[in-house]
Amino acid sequence: MSLFSKLFVCLFPLVFLFGCGSGSAPKDIAEQFWSFAQEKELDQAKYYVSWETASYLKYIADDKFKIAHVDLGKMTEQAERVEIDTVIVLIRKQDDNIRIPTKTVLIKTENVWRIQLQETLTGIIKQTVNEAAGQFNQMLSNGLNELDKVLSESVDSMSHSLEQGAKELSNTLDALKKDLNASRK
C-alpha cells in the first residue's frame, strides 16, 4: 500500500467525522433530528442528541407522541448554547392536530452541535401543561359564568315569587284586618 493510500485510510475518517459534525449549523442539526423523530427513525436521531440525554429518545418512540410536522423559527445563540423557536404539531386521534410552541435546545460538545433532548422535551411538557391548565381555566370560567347565570335567574325567580307571596300575604292580612274590625263593631 502506498503512503498516499495509508494517509487516506487514516485521515479520511477523521476528516469525515469532524468535517460533517462541526460544520453543520444548529438549525440543520435540528431539522435532521426532528425529521428522524417524525419518522420514528430513532437509531438515526440519536446521532443528533447529546449522549447524556439520548435515553430520552424513548419518549419520542412512544406511539402517543406522533409528530405531523415541525416548524423551526428564530434562533438565539449564547456561547455554546442555541435555542430555536419550534412549533411541534402532534397528531391527535379524534380532534385536529395540536400545535405546541417550544424551543429546541442545542449545546456544543466536542465542537459539534447536539440536541439537548432533556431540556427540549421539558419545554414540550411545560407547554402542554400550560395549555391544559388554560383549557381547564376556560372550562371553569365558562362553567362559573353558566352557574352565575343560572343562580342569577334562580334568585330573580325567587325574588319575584317572594314579592308575589308578600303581596298575597299583605292582601290576606288586610282582608283579615277588615274582617276583624267588622266583627268588633
MDTraj code that builds the backbone (N, CA, C; nanometers):
import mdtraj as md
import numpy as np

residues = "MET SER LEU PHE SER LYS LEU PHE VAL CYS LEU PHE PRO LEU VAL PHE LEU PHE GLY CYS GLY SER GLY SER ALA PRO LYS ASP ILE ALA GLU GLN PHE TRP SER PHE ALA GLN GLU LYS GLU LEU ASP GLN ALA LYS TYR TYR VAL SER TRP GLU THR ALA SER TYR LEU LYS TYR ILE ALA ASP ASP LYS PHE LYS ILE ALA HIS VAL ASP LEU GLY LYS MET THR GLU GLN ALA GLU ARG VAL GLU ILE ASP THR VAL ILE VAL LEU ILE ARG LYS GLN ASP ASP ASN ILE ARG ILE PRO THR LYS THR VAL LEU ILE LYS THR GLU ASN VAL TRP ARG ILE GLN LEU GLN GLU THR LEU THR GLY ILE ILE LYS GLN THR VAL ASN GLU ALA ALA GLY GLN PHE ASN GLN MET LEU SER ASN GLY LEU ASN GLU LEU ASP LYS VAL LEU SER GLU SER VAL ASP SER MET SER HIS SER LEU GLU GLN GLY ALA LYS GLU LEU SER ASN THR LEU ASP ALA LEU LYS LYS ASP LEU ASN ALA SER ARG LYS".split()
xyz = np.array([
    [0.0849, -0.1162, 0.0000],
    [0.0000, 0.0000, 0.0000],
    [0.0900, 0.1232, 0.0000],
    [0.0561, 0.2198, -0.0819],
    [0.1396, 0.3397, -0.0944],
    [0.1179, 0.4320, 0.0251],
    [0.2083, 0.5249, 0.0420],
    [0.1999, 0.6217, 0.1514],
    [0.0716, 0.7035, 0.1402],
    [0.0365, 0.7425, 0.0193],
    [-0.0861, 0.8181, -0.0027],
    [-0.2085, 0.7367, 0.0399],
    [-0.2128, 0.6117, 0.0081],
    [-0.3258, 0.5245, 0.0450],
    [-0.3360, 0.5115, 0.1952],
    [-0.2210, 0.4962, 0.2626],
    [-0.2217, 0.4836, 0.4084],
    [-0.2708, 0.6119, 0.4736],
    [-0.2235, 0.7245, 0.4236],
    [-0.2703, 0.8534, 0.4773],
    [-0.4197, 0.8723, 0.4530],
    [-0.4630, 0.8357, 0.3350],
    [-0.6049, 0.8498, 0.3009],
    [-0.6906, 0.7649, 0.3944],
    [-0.6499, 0.6400, 0.4168],
    [-0.7242, 0.5489, 0.5038],
    [-0.7268, 0.6018, 0.6470],
    [-0.6203, 0.6611, 0.6921],
    [-0.6129, 0.7122, 0.8295],
    [-0.6846, 0.8458, 0.8462],
    [-0.6691, 0.9337, 0.7510],
    [-0.7213, 1.0692, 0.7656],
    [-0.8660, 1.0856, 0.7205],
    [-0.9101, 1.0037, 0.6265],
    [-1.0459, 1.0209, 0.5751],
    [-1.1521, 1.0102, 0.6848],
    [-1.1464, 0.9086, 0.7726],
    [-1.2485, 0.9021, 0.8785],
    [-1.2471, 1.0251, 0.9691],
    [-1.1287, 1.0775, 1.0013],
    [-1.1209, 1.1963, 1.0861],
    [-1.1776, 1.3185, 1.0160],
    [-1.1414, 1.3359, 0.8904],
    [-1.1937, 1.4490, 0.8138],
    [-1.3450, 1.4371, 0.8016],
    [-1.3921, 1.3184, 0.7735],
    [-1.5363, 1.2967, 0.7594],
    [-1.6078, 1.3241, 0.8910],
    [-1.5548, 1.2706, 0.9999],
    [-1.6169, 1.2853, 1.1312],
    [-1.6223, 1.4307, 1.1736],
    [-1.5079, 1.4993, 1.1680],
    [-1.5046, 1.6377, 1.2133],
    [-1.5626, 1.7323, 1.1096],
    [-1.5468, 1.7027, 0.9859],
    [-1.5986, 1.7890, 0.8794],
    [-1.7488, 1.7898, 0.8758],
    [-1.8106, 1.6754, 0.8920],
    [-1.9568, 1.6672, 0.8864],
    [-2.0205, 1.7241, 1.0112],
    [-1.9625, 1.6974, 1.1271],
    [-2.0251, 1.7379, 1.2514],
    [-2.0083, 1.8842, 1.2820],
    [-1.8850, 1.9348, 1.2784],
    [-1.8610, 2.0700, 1.3257],
    [-1.9087, 2.1756, 1.2278],
    [-1.9162, 2.1415, 1.1018],
    [-1.9570, 2.2398, 1.0032],
    [-2.1080, 2.2539, 0.9916],
    [-2.1843, 2.1646, 1.0544],
    [-2.3299, 2.1693, 1.0435],
    [-2.3855, 2.2788, 1.1328],
    [-2.4729, 2.3570, 1.0756],
    [-2.5368, 2.4645, 1.1503],
    [-2.6389, 2.4051, 1.2471],
    [-2.6607, 2.4715, 1.3602],
    [-2.7565, 2.4209, 1.4588],
    [-2.8959, 2.3970, 1.4004],
    [-2.9395, 2.4860, 1.3123],
    [-3.0730, 2.4693, 1.2544],
    [-3.0779, 2.3448, 1.1658],
    [-2.9690, 2.3162, 1.0942],
    [-2.9624, 2.1943, 1.0128],
    [-2.9689, 2.0703, 1.1004],
    [-2.8980, 2.0740, 1.2127],
    [-2.8996, 1.9619, 1.3076],
    [-3.0421, 1.9418, 1.3589],
    [-3.1074, 2.0513, 1.3971],
    [-3.2441, 2.0425, 1.4492],
    [-3.3389, 1.9868, 1.3430],
    [-3.3262, 2.0347, 1.2191],
    [-3.4119, 1.9831, 1.1116],
    [-3.3928, 1.8334, 1.0913],
    [-3.2671, 1.7900, 1.0905],
    [-3.2392, 1.6476, 1.0723],
    [-3.2958, 1.5657, 1.1881],
    [-3.2723, 1.6139, 1.3097],
    [-3.3217, 1.5415, 1.4259],
    [-3.4733, 1.5261, 1.4209],
    [-3.5450, 1.6386, 1.3995],
    [-3.6912, 1.6323, 1.4005],
    [-3.7443, 1.5505, 1.2838],
    [-3.6738, 1.5506, 1.1745],
    [-3.7140, 1.4670, 1.0615],
    [-3.7066, 1.3192, 1.0986],
    [-3.5964, 1.2786, 1.1600],
    [-3.5836, 1.1389, 1.2031],
    [-3.6821, 1.1066, 1.3153],
    [-3.7045, 1.2014, 1.4059],
    [-3.8002, 1.1793, 1.5151],
    [-3.9409, 1.1611, 1.4598],
    [-3.9768, 1.2410, 1.3605],
    [-4.1091, 1.2305, 1.2995],
    [-4.1292, 1.0937, 1.2349],
    [-4.0248, 1.0427, 1.1717],
    [-4.0327, 0.9130, 1.1052],
    [-4.0072, 0.7961, 1.2009],
    [-3.9842, 0.8287, 1.3295],
    [-3.9538, 0.7282, 1.4323],
    [-3.8268, 0.6488, 1.3996],
    [-3.7341, 0.7121, 1.3292],
    [-3.6042, 0.6515, 1.2995],
    [-3.5067, 0.6940, 1.4087],
    [-3.5272, 0.6380, 1.5269],
    [-3.4530, 0.6826, 1.6442],
    [-3.3067, 0.6403, 1.6415],
    [-3.2753, 0.5339, 1.5679],
    [-3.1341, 0.4970, 1.5533],
    [-3.0570, 0.6071, 1.4820],
    [-3.1225, 0.6767, 1.3911],
    [-3.0592, 0.7892, 1.3222],
    [-3.0662, 0.9165, 1.4074],
    [-3.1797, 0.9362, 1.4751],
    [-3.1994, 1.0567, 1.5563],
    [-3.0981, 1.0652, 1.6697],
    [-3.0555, 0.9507, 1.7228],
    [-2.9644, 0.9526, 1.8387],
    [-2.8300, 1.0167, 1.8066],
    [-2.7930, 1.0221, 1.6802],
    [-2.6656, 1.0842, 1.6433],
    [-2.6707, 1.2366, 1.6543],
    [-2.7896, 1.2916, 1.6713],
    [-2.8056, 1.4363, 1.6784],
    [-2.8316, 1.4859, 1.8200],
    [-2.8393, 1.3953, 1.9172],
    [-2.8647, 1.4365, 2.0556],
    [-2.7379, 1.4221, 2.1375],
    [-2.7311, 1.4993, 2.2470],
    [-2.6161, 1.4855, 2.3365],
    [-2.6237, 1.3476, 2.4010],
    [-2.5082, 1.2881, 2.4200],
    [-2.5048, 1.1493, 2.4674],
    [-2.5721, 1.1330, 2.6015],
    [-2.5578, 1.2318, 2.6897],
    [-2.6181, 1.2179, 2.8228],
    [-2.7707, 1.2278, 2.8206],
    [-2.8281, 1.2735, 2.7095],
    [-2.9748, 1.2820, 2.7028],
    [-3.0342, 1.1845, 2.6010],
    [-2.9530, 1.0972, 2.5450],
    [-3.0014, 1.0017, 2.4441],
    [-3.1090, 0.9087, 2.4991],
    [-3.1059, 0.8821, 2.6292],
    [-3.2065, 0.7924, 2.6880],
    [-3.3477, 0.8509, 2.6797],
    [-3.3595, 0.9814, 2.6579],
    [-3.4910, 1.0453, 2.6475],
    [-3.5587, 1.0175, 2.5131],
    [-3.4866, 0.9559, 2.4217],
    [-3.5474, 0.9197, 2.2930],
    [-3.6641, 0.8236, 2.3111],
    [-3.6666, 0.7509, 2.4219],
    [-3.7762, 0.6565, 2.4468],
    [-3.9115, 0.7286, 2.4529],
    [-3.9114, 0.8550, 2.4930],
    [-4.0365, 0.9302, 2.4995],
    [-4.0863, 0.9663, 2.3601],
    [-3.9945, 0.9874, 2.2700],
    [-4.0319, 1.0162, 2.1318],
    [-4.0768, 0.8879, 2.0629],
    [-4.0239, 0.7739, 2.1072],
    [-4.0617, 0.6449, 2.0493],
    [-4.2048, 0.6062, 2.0850],
    [-4.2594, 0.6657, 2.1911],
    [-4.3944, 0.6336, 2.2361],
    [-4.4957, 0.6614, 2.1248],
    [-4.5896, 0.5698, 2.1050],
    [-4.6904, 0.5857, 1.9996],
    [-4.7843, 0.7034, 2.0252],
    [-4.7907, 0.7515, 2.1481],
    [-4.8755, 0.8670, 2.1789],
    [-4.8141, 0.9974, 2.1281],
    [-4.6857, 0.9942, 2.0962],
    [-4.6109, 1.1121, 2.0517],
    [-4.5915, 1.1011, 1.9005],
    [-4.6974, 1.1329, 1.8246],
    [-4.6909, 1.1238, 1.6785],
    [-4.6809, 1.2647, 1.6207],
    [-4.5714, 1.2896, 1.5540],
    [-4.5440, 1.4233, 1.5006],
    [-4.5973, 1.4338, 1.3579],
    [-4.6821, 1.5326, 1.3331],
    [-4.7295, 1.5600, 1.1969],
    [-4.6203, 1.6363, 1.1222],
    [-4.5720, 1.7432, 1.1838],
    [-4.4588, 1.8175, 1.1282],
    [-4.4039, 1.9131, 1.2325],
    [-4.2857, 1.9665, 1.2033],
    [-4.2167, 2.0577, 1.2952],
    [-4.1766, 2.1817, 1.2171],
    [-4.2059, 2.2984, 1.2747],
    [-4.1656, 2.4255, 1.2142],
    [-4.0595, 2.4897, 1.3027],
    [-3.9458, 2.5214, 1.2430],
    [-3.8378, 2.5874, 1.3165],
    [-3.8399, 2.7362, 1.2848],
    [-3.8168, 2.8163, 1.3868],
    [-3.8214, 2.9616, 1.3687],
    [-3.6910, 3.0285, 1.4039],
    [-3.7026, 3.1366, 1.4803],
    [-3.5895, 3.2207, 1.5165],
    [-3.4904, 3.1445, 1.6051],
    [-3.3633, 3.1705, 1.5800],
    [-3.2566, 3.1042, 1.6539],
    [-3.1857, 3.2072, 1.7414],
    [-3.1635, 3.1712, 1.8682],
    [-3.0918, 3.2563, 1.9621],
    [-2.9681, 3.1807, 2.0086],
    [-2.8504, 3.2421, 1.9866],
    [-2.7254, 3.1748, 2.0215],
    [-2.6581, 3.2487, 2.1360],
    [-2.6138, 3.1695, 2.2356],
    [-2.5420, 3.2241, 2.3502],
    [-2.4234, 3.1319, 2.3777],
    [-2.3064, 3.1718, 2.3370],
    [-2.1815, 3.0950, 2.3565],
    [-2.1960, 2.9528, 2.3018],
    [-2.2016, 2.8549, 2.3870],
    [-2.2055, 2.7141, 2.3461],
    [-2.3472, 2.6580, 2.3509],
    [-2.4460, 2.7458, 2.3390],
    [-2.5866, 2.7045, 2.3504],
    [-2.6704, 2.7788, 2.2468],
    [-2.7629, 2.7068, 2.1852],
    [-2.8541, 2.7659, 2.0878],
    [-2.9961, 2.7214, 2.1222],
    [-3.0887, 2.8165, 2.1153],
    [-3.2308, 2.7840, 2.1311],
    [-3.3011, 2.8249, 2.0031],
    [-3.3799, 2.7325, 1.9490],
    [-3.4533, 2.7583, 1.8250],
    [-3.6025, 2.7510, 1.8560],
    [-3.6730, 2.8610, 1.8274],
    [-3.8182, 2.8586, 1.8438],
    [-3.8735, 2.7473, 1.7560],
    [-3.9553, 2.6626, 1.8150],
    [-4.0036, 2.5439, 1.7466],
    [-4.1525, 2.5273, 1.7716],
    [-4.2250, 2.4902, 1.6673],
    [-4.3655, 2.4533, 1.6824],
    [-4.3770, 2.3086, 1.6373],
    [-4.4138, 2.2230, 1.7318],
    [-4.4326, 2.0814, 1.7019],
    [-4.5814, 2.0579, 1.6871],
    [-4.6202, 2.0015, 1.5745],
    [-4.7611, 1.9715, 1.5504],
    [-4.7787, 1.8216, 1.5711],
    [-4.8532, 1.7880, 1.6772],
    [-4.8766, 1.6477, 1.7112],
    [-5.0099, 1.6015, 1.6547],
    [-5.0140, 1.4766, 1.6145],
    [-5.1364, 1.4165, 1.5610],
    [-5.2198, 1.3665, 1.6783],
    [-5.3476, 1.4070, 1.6806],
    [-5.4397, 1.3560, 1.7820],
    [-5.5419, 1.2668, 1.7129],
    [-5.5964, 1.1732, 1.7872],
    [-5.6866, 1.0738, 1.7278],
    [-5.8174, 1.1348, 1.6782],
    [-5.8912, 1.2024, 1.7662],
    [-6.0235, 1.2500, 1.7285],
    [-6.0224, 1.3924, 1.6724],
    [-5.9531, 1.4788, 1.7377],
    [-5.9620, 1.6215, 1.7061],
    [-5.8574, 1.6639, 1.6040],
    [-5.8535, 1.7932, 1.5825],
    [-5.7496, 1.8500, 1.4972],
    [-5.6139, 1.8276, 1.5633],
    [-5.5108, 1.8440, 1.4842],
    [-5.3749, 1.8329, 1.5375],
    [-5.3523, 1.9421, 1.6413],
    [-5.2631, 1.9154, 1.7333],
    [-5.2331, 2.0128, 1.8380],
    [-5.0965, 2.0751, 1.8112],
    [-5.0913, 2.2076, 1.8197],
    [-4.9668, 2.2828, 1.7974],
    [-4.9063, 2.3159, 1.9327],
    [-4.7801, 2.2762, 1.9515],
    [-4.7106, 2.3024, 2.0776],
    [-4.5894, 2.3904, 2.0492],
    [-4.5971, 2.5170, 2.0885],
    [-4.4791, 2.6030, 2.0732],
    [-4.3790, 2.5702, 2.1836],
    [-4.2541, 2.5556, 2.1463],
    [-4.1496, 2.5211, 2.2425],
    [-4.0161, 2.5711, 2.1891],
    [-3.9084, 2.5212, 2.2429],
    [-3.7739, 2.5550, 2.1957],
    [-3.6950, 2.4264, 2.1797],
    [-3.6230, 2.4165, 2.0695],
    [-3.5263, 2.3089, 2.0525],
    [-3.3949, 2.3641, 2.1050],
    [-3.3376, 2.2955, 2.2035],
    [-3.2156, 2.3420, 2.2685],
    [-3.0984, 2.2583, 2.2175],
    [-2.9940, 2.3269, 2.1713],
    [-2.8720, 2.2594, 2.1261],
    [-2.7546, 2.3086, 2.2088],
    [-2.6614, 2.2184, 2.2341],
    [-2.5376, 2.2545, 2.3026],
    [-2.4208, 2.2078, 2.2173],
    [-2.3092, 2.2752, 2.2336],
    [-2.1905, 2.2379, 2.1572],
    [-2.1036, 2.1487, 2.2450],
    [-2.0862, 2.0242, 2.2004],
    [-1.9994, 1.9307, 2.2716],
    [-1.8978, 1.8768, 2.1724],
    [-1.7719, 1.8846, 2.2098],
    [-1.6629, 1.8383, 2.1242],
    [-1.6710, 1.9018, 1.9848],
    [-1.6995, 2.0320, 1.9822],
    [-1.7101, 2.1112, 1.8591],
    [-1.8225, 2.0668, 1.7662],
    [-1.9205, 1.9987, 1.8188],
    [-2.0345, 1.9524, 1.7393],
    [-2.1624, 1.9967, 1.8097],
    [-2.2560, 2.0505, 1.7339],
    [-2.3860, 2.0879, 1.7888],
    [-2.4720, 1.9638, 1.8059],
    [-2.5344, 1.9511, 1.9233],
    [-2.6223, 1.8375, 1.9516],
    [-2.7456, 1.8874, 2.0268],
    [-2.8562, 1.8176, 2.0035],
    [-2.9820, 1.8500, 2.0721],
    [-2.9679, 1.8115, 2.2188],
    [-3.0032, 1.9038, 2.3071],
    [-3.0097, 1.8737, 2.4496],
    [-3.1548, 1.8293, 2.4719],
    [-3.1779, 1.6992, 2.4569],
    [-3.3131, 1.6443, 2.4492],
    [-3.3920, 1.6607, 2.5775],
    [-3.3269, 1.6516, 2.6915],
    [-3.3985, 1.6659, 2.8175],
    [-3.4638, 1.8038, 2.8270],
    [-3.3892, 1.9088, 2.7991],
    [-3.4449, 2.0451, 2.8045],
    [-3.5518, 2.0652, 2.6979],
    [-3.5285, 2.0100, 2.5798],
    [-3.6250, 2.0237, 2.4710],
    [-3.7576, 1.9577, 2.5078],
    [-3.7535, 1.8370, 2.5607],
    [-3.8763, 1.7668, 2.5999],
    [-3.9424, 1.8317, 2.7210],
    [-3.8604, 1.8849, 2.8132],
    [-3.9161, 1.9558, 2.9288],
    [-3.9975, 2.0762, 2.8819],
    [-3.9472, 2.1474, 2.7813],
    [-4.0217, 2.2602, 2.7253],
    [-4.1546, 2.2165, 2.6658],
    [-4.1560, 2.1027, 2.5987],
    [-4.2802, 2.0499, 2.5407],
    [-4.3792, 2.0174, 2.6514],
    [-4.3303, 1.9537, 2.7576],
    [-4.4181, 1.9167, 2.8695],
    [-4.4754, 2.0414, 2.9360],
    [-4.3902, 2.1431, 2.9582],
    [-4.4378, 2.2674, 3.0204],
    [-4.5468, 2.3321, 2.9350],
    [-4.5245, 2.3383, 2.8038],
    [-4.6239, 2.3986, 2.7156],
    [-4.7538, 2.3188, 2.7165],
    [-4.7430, 2.1859, 2.7190],
    [-4.8618, 2.1013, 2.7211],
    [-4.9397, 2.1228, 2.8505],
    [-4.8684, 2.1284, 2.9631],
    [-4.9333, 2.1512, 3.0923],
    [-4.9969, 2.2898, 3.0939],
    [-4.9261, 2.3917, 3.0442],
    [-4.9815, 2.5271, 3.0400],
    [-5.1072, 2.5326, 2.9541],
    [-5.1040, 2.4634, 2.8400],
    [-5.2212, 2.4615, 2.7524],
    [-5.3380, 2.3914, 2.8211],
    [-5.3113, 2.2787, 2.8865],
    [-5.4170, 2.2062, 2.9567],
    [-5.4733, 2.2914, 3.0700],
    [-5.3866, 2.3601, 3.1430],
    [-5.4326, 2.4480, 3.2507],
    [-5.5177, 2.5618, 3.1946],
    [-5.4754, 2.6162, 3.0819],
    [-5.5535, 2.7225, 3.0180],
    [-5.6902, 2.6733, 2.9757],
    [-5.6955, 2.5533, 2.9171],
    [-5.8245, 2.4964, 2.8766],
    [-5.9114, 2.4683, 2.9989],
    [-5.8495, 2.4164, 3.1064],
    [-5.9240, 2.3902, 3.2290],
    [-5.9799, 2.5202, 3.2860],
    [-5.8959, 2.6251, 3.2894],
    [-5.9420, 2.7554, 3.3390],
    [-6.0564, 2.8091, 3.2550],
    [-6.0458, 2.7910, 3.1228],
    [-6.1528, 2.8364, 3.0337],
    [-6.2817, 2.7610, 3.0619],
    [-6.2701, 2.6276, 3.0777],
    [-6.3896, 2.5479, 3.1080],
    [-6.4476, 2.5892, 3.2429],
    [-6.3603, 2.6088, 3.3405],
    [-6.4047, 2.6501, 3.4727],
    [-6.4717, 2.7866, 3.4662],
    [-6.4102, 2.8771, 3.3921],
    [-6.4673, 3.0112, 3.3763],
    [-6.6029, 3.0044, 3.3072],
    [-6.6097, 2.9258, 3.1991],
    [-6.7379, 2.9099, 3.1294],
    [-6.8408, 2.8467, 3.2222],
    [-6.7966, 2.7468, 3.2995],
    [-6.8872, 2.6816, 3.3944],
    [-6.9349, 2.7773, 3.5012],
    [-6.8426, 2.8603, 3.5532],
    [-6.8805, 2.9581, 3.6548],
    [-6.9732, 3.0646, 3.5963],
    [-6.9459, 3.1065, 3.4743],
    [-7.0342, 3.2034, 3.4097],
    [-7.1747, 3.1442, 3.3927],
    [-7.1794, 3.0183, 3.3516],
    [-7.3080, 2.9499, 3.3345],
    [-7.3770, 2.9342, 3.4697],
    [-7.2998, 2.8954, 3.5730],
    [-7.3547, 2.8812, 3.7078],
    [-7.4045, 3.0159, 3.7585],
    [-7.3272, 3.1218, 3.7348],
    [-7.3675, 3.2555, 3.7755],
    [-7.4987, 3.2955, 3.7079],
    [-7.5107, 3.2636, 3.5800],
    [-7.6324, 3.2958, 3.5052],
    [-7.7529, 3.2205, 3.5631],
    [-7.7343, 3.0908, 3.5875],
    [-7.8435, 3.0089, 3.6423],
    [-7.8806, 3.0576, 3.7816],
    [-7.7795, 3.0859, 3.8657],
    [-7.8081, 3.1357, 4.0008],
    [-7.8781, 3.2707, 3.9954],
    [-7.8337, 3.3563, 3.9055],
    [-7.8962, 3.4871, 3.8918],
    [-8.0426, 3.4731, 3.8513],
    [-8.0682, 3.3859, 3.7538],
    [-8.2069, 3.3621, 3.7123],
    [-8.2883, 3.3027, 3.8265],
    [-8.2276, 3.2132, 3.9031],
    [-8.2956, 3.1499, 4.0155],
    [-8.3267, 3.2522, 4.1239],
    [-8.2289, 3.3380, 4.1529],
    [-8.2506, 3.4423, 4.2541],
    [-8.3589, 3.5386, 4.2069],
    [-8.3567, 3.5756, 4.0795],
    [-8.4602, 3.6632, 4.0249],
    [-8.5973, 3.5984, 4.0380],
    [-8.6053, 3.4707, 4.0055],
    [-8.7315, 3.3973, 4.0143],
    [-8.7795, 3.3898, 4.1594],
    [-8.6847, 3.3593, 4.2508],
    [-8.7206, 3.3522, 4.3927],
    [-8.7639, 3.4887, 4.4435],
    [-8.6941, 3.5926, 4.4009],
    [-8.7280, 3.7283, 4.4428],
    [-8.8685, 3.7648, 4.3950],
    [-8.8984, 3.7311, 4.2709],
    [-9.0313, 3.7579, 4.2149],
    [-9.1374, 3.6792, 4.2931],
    [-9.1076, 3.5525, 4.3226],
    [-9.2016, 3.4692, 4.3986],
    [-9.2226, 3.5250, 4.5385],
    [-9.1134, 3.5692, 4.6021],
    [-9.1268, 3.6273, 4.7364],
    [-9.2083, 3.7564, 4.7337],
    [-9.1879, 3.8393, 4.6315],
    [-9.2659, 3.9625, 4.6185],
    [-9.4146, 3.9289, 4.6023],
    [-9.4432, 3.8314, 4.5155],
    [-9.5819, 3.7880, 4.4954],
    [-9.6400, 3.7349, 4.6256],
    [-9.5597, 3.6515, 4.6964],
    [-9.6057, 3.5948, 4.8235],
    [-9.6300, 3.7036, 4.9266],
    [-9.5415, 3.8046, 4.9287],
    [-9.5571, 3.9148, 5.0236],
    [-9.6828, 3.9956, 4.9920],
    [-9.7104, 4.0187, 4.8648],
    [-9.8317, 4.0927, 4.8251],
    [-9.9561, 4.0138, 4.8645],
    [-9.9540, 3.8825, 4.8360],
    [-10.0696, 3.7983, 4.8705],
    [-10.0892, 3.7947, 5.0214],
    [-9.9790, 3.7853, 5.0968],
    [-9.9870, 3.7850, 5.2427],
    [-10.0404, 3.9180, 5.2925],
    [-9.9925, 4.0275, 5.2324],
    [-10.0407, 4.1605, 5.2707],
    [-10.1890, 4.1731, 5.2420],
    [-10.2323, 4.1256, 5.1251],
    [-10.3759, 4.1302, 5.0899],
    [-10.4566, 4.0442, 5.1859],
    [-10.4055, 3.9261, 5.2206],
    [-10.4773, 3.8372, 5.3132],
    [-10.4855, 3.9007, 5.4507],
    [-10.3745, 3.9646, 5.4965],
    [-10.3758, 4.0305, 5.6267],
    [-10.4710, 4.1501, 5.6271],
    [-10.4729, 4.2244, 5.5168],
    [-10.5671, 4.3373, 5.5073],
    [-10.7112, 4.2869, 5.5145],
    [-10.7389, 4.1765, 5.4446],
    [-10.8743, 4.1197, 5.4451],
    [-10.9089, 4.0703, 5.5854],
    [-10.8159, 4.0053, 5.6532],
    [-10.8408, 3.9586, 5.7894],
    [-10.8608, 4.0758, 5.8849],
    [-10.7829, 4.1820, 5.8633],
    [-10.7944, 4.3012, 5.9479],
    [-10.9329, 4.3645, 5.9316],
    [-10.9808, 4.3708, 5.8078],
    [-11.1136, 4.4262, 5.7802],
    [-11.2198, 4.3373, 5.8464],
    [-11.2037, 4.2051, 5.8327],
    [-11.2995, 4.1134, 5.8917],
    [-11.2985, 4.1270, 6.0449],
    [-11.1806, 4.1424, 6.1022],
    [-11.1684, 4.1576, 6.2479],
    [-11.2323, 4.2884, 6.2921],
    [-11.2074, 4.3955, 6.2191],
    [-11.2671, 4.5254, 6.2537],
    [-11.4179, 4.5207, 6.2368],
    [-11.4661, 4.4495, 6.1354],
    [-11.6102, 4.4409, 6.1108],
    [-11.6772, 4.3566, 6.2203],
    [-11.6065, 4.2554, 6.2683],
    [-11.6660, 4.1706, 6.3694],
    [-11.6677, 4.2397, 6.5062],
    [-11.5873, 4.3373, 6.5323],
    [-11.5831, 4.4107, 6.6595],
    [-11.6961, 4.5115, 6.6654],
    [-11.7422, 4.5522, 6.5584],
    [-11.8456, 4.6561, 6.5588],
    [-11.9762, 4.5991, 6.5842],
])
top = md.Topology()
chain = top.add_chain()
for i, resn in enumerate(residues, 1):
    res = top.add_residue(resn, chain, resSeq=i)
    for name in ("N", "CA", "C"):
        top.add_atom(name, md.element.get_by_symbol(name[0]), res)
traj = md.Trajectory(xyz[None], top)
